[in-house]
Amino acid sequence: MNRTEKIVRGSLLSLWLVSATAFAQPIQQSGGSDVRSITDTVARDVAGLMAQPGFVESASSALQTGPENGVALQQVISHFDPQALTVVSRELSWKDQQLRERKGLPMQGPGLLQLRAYVPEGQSLADAAPGQLWVASLPRGNDRDWTTLTAYDAQGRAHLLDAKRAPDFPVLIVDVDTRRSVAEGMALVNAGLRERGLQSPERISIAANGASASLDITRLDRIRLADDQEPWALGAAEVFAVVSGLQVDKAEPEMVTVDMPYLDYENTDYTPQQALVIWGNYRFNAANVQLFEDDGDTNYQELLVALTTGVKTALGVFAPEYAVIADIAGAILKAMPSSWFANDIDYLDSFYLLQRGQAYTDRMGTANNAKVTLTPITLVE
């Protein structure tokens, strides 16, 4: 390394120390503590590490097998700074806890902050010059309305990138590990529904002679979402379903959430052979299925409140009649946080009054966004 290079490296290190200290202030002081505020703050933190010897190599190595899939940010930072000597390392766990709180998940648990990369075809993340690699966070609001997103360089300067036209250079992206958060969130919501008497135990049919038991299900054999031309910076989608109907022995809704972790991209056929509706708990042998996407902002405590208090309030007092089944699906949409539907951000589609024992081939949802093939099967013990 020549004298000029040493001077530049030393200057960058000084700038990073100043920037990292500034970026590490509590998120509340930055004007908000929502999910996007957290990921934006962390993106600036990570950008401050770009000029540090070894950080880009650590990030490139961690993302080597699948840059677009992402890796836990804690893993990258720990590999680069195992002694937690940097401000970023020391603050990361706290920010992960803040993110968990904003997502309505237990404060203690694996980190939800992740690092992904957009890499143009024919290029490699390892080819990017460390000092020239930018770190972006995703904007607020409906992704279909995004025009720009902000990326930060090693000196803390902000750069605007076109949200619709992908750059011709690699970009790191800090966002939420929605695959992990959806899995935890579905478990939390289902447990809350059971505690509140809005989700029944599985009703298994026993043969008259007691020799066998059976369970009827509707299996999801194929699903496809329409191509919505999402921005280049978005990663894989994380979709979940809410299955609803009337309880068998009470005038109460029956609801369950179902994680669909395989449903990553639009305009793609998936064949999960997943148990979607487990029958026996639905009066009139009919149920609704509604699809939602977690874009990273979903608070699962709010979702639980929406599916319990919100749905019951929207329904009011009702007689357990067949027509109410579709009303329950409408009440679910009405009870969801209004931000979910301001620009159709999270709601994907609905399938009303699916019947027990009925097969459906290439059935379109009411929003014409999802197409499914469903098969009725009976599991015998």
C-alpha positions, -999 to 999 in steps of 0.1 A, spaced: 0 0 0 15 34 -10 14 66 11 -16 80 -7 -36 48 -2 -27 49 35 -39 85 39 -72 77 21 -77 45 42 -70 65 74 -94 92 64 -122 67 56 -116 51 90 -120 84 108 -151 92 88 -166 58 97 -159 62 134 -177 95 134 -206 83 112 -211 50 131 -213 69 164 -239 92 149 -259 64 133 -260 44 165 -282 68 184 -315 54 197 -340 50 169 -367 71 187 -345 101 182 -346 97 145 -383 106 143 -399 72 145 -395 37 156 -415 18 130 -401 -11 110 -389 11 81 -371 35 104 -352 7 120 -341 -9 87 -332 25 73 -310 33 104 -293 -1 102 -287 3 64 -267 35 73 -249 16 100 -239 -11 77 -228 14 50 -204 28 75 -186 -6 76 -180 -7 38 -146 10 41 -134 -13 68 -110 -40 57 -126 -74 56 -163 -64 59 -172 -66 22 -154 -100 20 -174 -112 50 -207 -101 34 -198 -115 0 -189 -149 16 -221 -151 36 -242 -142 5 -223 -163 -20 -248 -191 -24 -278 -169 -28 -274 -132 -27 -311 -125 -33 -322 -149 -5 -305 -130 23 -286 -140 55 -290 -129 91 -272 -96 95 -260 -107 130 -241 -136 113 -223 -112 89 -214 -87 116 -203 -114 141 -180 -130 115 -165 -96 107 -163 -83 143 -163 -114 166 -152 -93 196 -180 -67 191 -155 -38 190 -176 -17 167 -205 4 177 -226 -13 150 -220 -47 166 -229 -36 200 -261 -19 189 -273 -46 166 -290 -69 192 -308 -39 206 -321 -29 172 -332 -65 165 -352 -64 198 -368 -31 187 -377 -47 154 -393 -77 172 -413 -53 193 -426 -35 162 -435 -68 147 -455 -78 178 -432 -108 184 -414 -118 217 -385 -96 224 -362 -126 228 -355 -147 198 -333 -149 166 -325 -117 149 -350 -106 122 -327 -81 105 -312 -96 73 -288 -86 45 -296 -93 9 -279 -82 -23 -291 -73 -58 -264 -84 -83 -269 -77 -120 -266 -107 -143 -231 -115 -152 -216 -97 -122 -205 -108 -87 -208 -91 -54 -171 -98 -48 -162 -77 -78 -176 -45 -62 -150 -21 -49 -155 -19 -11 -156 18 -9 -181 21 -38 -207 -5 -25 -239 11 -14 -264 -2 12 -301 4 6 -333 1 27 -369 -3 13 -392 27 12 -424 30 31 -458 26 14 -471 5 -15 -443 -10 -35 -462 -4 -67 -460 33 -60 -423 35 -53 -404 58 -75 -370 58 -57 -353 42 -28 -324 55 -7 -289 39 -6 -260 50 16 -223 50 8 -194 45 32 -193 82 41 -229 83 51 -241 101 20 -275 92 7 -281 83 -30 -315 79 -47 -319 48 -69 -347 43 -95 -372 19 -79 -384 6 -113 -351 4 -132 -325 -18 -117 -290 -4 -113 -261 -17 -134 -240 -24 -102 -245 -45 -71 -264 -31 -41 -267 -45 -6 -302 -43 10 -311 -44 47 -346 -56 54 -367 -79 75 -364 -117 75 -401 -122 67 -398 -160 64 -388 -163 100 -412 -136 112 -442 -151 94 -435 -185 109 -433 -170 144 -463 -148 137 -486 -176 125 -478 -196 156 -485 -166 178 -518 -158 161 -531 -194 161 -523 -197 198 -542 -165 205 -572 -177 184 -573 -209 204 -571 -191 237 -600 -169 227 -622 -198 216 -620 -189 179 -601 -220 168 -612 -255 176 -592 -287 180 -591 -310 150 -623 -331 148 -613 -366 138 -640 -390 125 -640 -423 143 -654 -454 125 -684 -471 140 -664 -501 150 -636 -479 164 -611 -496 142 -600 -465 123 -600 -427 124 -601 -404 94 -596 -367 87 -609 -348 56 -587 -321 42 -586 -299 11 -551 -300 -3 -535 -272 -22 -519 -288 -52 -511 -258 -73 -511 -220 -68 -500 -191 -90 -500 -153 -82 -503 -128 -110 -473 -108 -121 -475 -74 -106 -441 -61 -119 -426 -55 -84 -396 -33 -80 -361 -49 -84 -352 -43 -47 -379 -65 -33 -370 -100 -22 -392 -131 -21 -427 -127 -10 -440 -142 23 -476 -152 20 -500 -166 46 -537 -176 44 -565 -170 68 -591 -199 66 -625 -190 81 -660 -202 86 -686 -209 112 -680 -231 143 -699 -263 144 -715 -260 179 -714 -223 186 -724 -190 169 -688 -180 166 -663 -176 138 -638 -204 132 -604 -191 120 -569 -204 115 -538 -189 98 -516 -210 75 -480 -202 66 -471 -206 29 -433 -202 30 -427 -216 -5 -448 -190 -23 -418 -167 -31 -425 -151 -65 -454 -140 -87 -460 -154 -122 -447 -187 -110 -465 -221 -105 -460 -238 -71 -471 -273 -63 -469 -276 -25 -495 -303 -18 -502 -285 14 -531 -292 37 -550 -259 34 -584 -266 50 -588 -292 77 -625 -301 78 -646 -311 107 -645 -277 124 -667 -258 98 -704 -257 100 -722 -264 67 -689 -279 54 -679 -246 39 -650 -223 44 -633 -192 30 -596 -188 22 -580 -154 20 -544 -147 11 -521 -119 25 -485 -109 21 -462 -98 48 -442 -70 33 -421 -67 65 -443 -42 83 -469 -67 97 -475 -65 135 -488 -99 146 -503 -86 178 -524 -62 157 -533 -91 134 -545 -111 163 -566 -83 176 -580 -78 141 -590 -115 139 -605 -116 173 -620 -83 186 -621 -67 152 -639 -96 134 -665 -100 162 -672 -63 163 -676 -62 125 -700 -92 126 -721 -82 156 -747 -106 168 -757 -131 142 -775 -163 137 -753 -193 126 -767 -195 90 -750 -204 58 -749 -168 45 -728 -157 75 -698 -177 63 -691 -152 35 -698 -124 59 -670 -136 81 -645 -132 53 -658 -97 47 -655 -90 84 -618 -101 83 -611 -76 56 -630 -49 74 -611 -56 106 -576 -55 92 -555 -24 99 -565 3 74 -529 7 62 -530 -28 47 -557 -17 22 -547 19 15 -531 7 -18 -538 -31 -17 -504 -36 -1 -509 -68 18 -542 -83 7 -538 -106 -22 -571 -125 -29 -601 -144 -15 -618 -177 -22 -653 -178 -8 -674 -208 3 -651 -236 -6 -669 -269 -1 -658 -301 17 -651 -329 -7 -651 -306 -37 -622 -304 -62 -613 -271 -78 -591 -268 -109 -575 -235 -118 -600 -216 -97 -594 -178 -97 -599 -157 -66 -623 -129 -65 -595 -104 -71 -582 -123 -101 -547 -123 -85 -544 -159 -73 -553 -192 -92 -554 -225 -73 -560 -262 -78 -575 -279 -47 -580 -316 -41 -602 -332 -14 -585 -361 3 -592 -383 34 -564 -393 57 -570 -426 74 -552 -438 105 
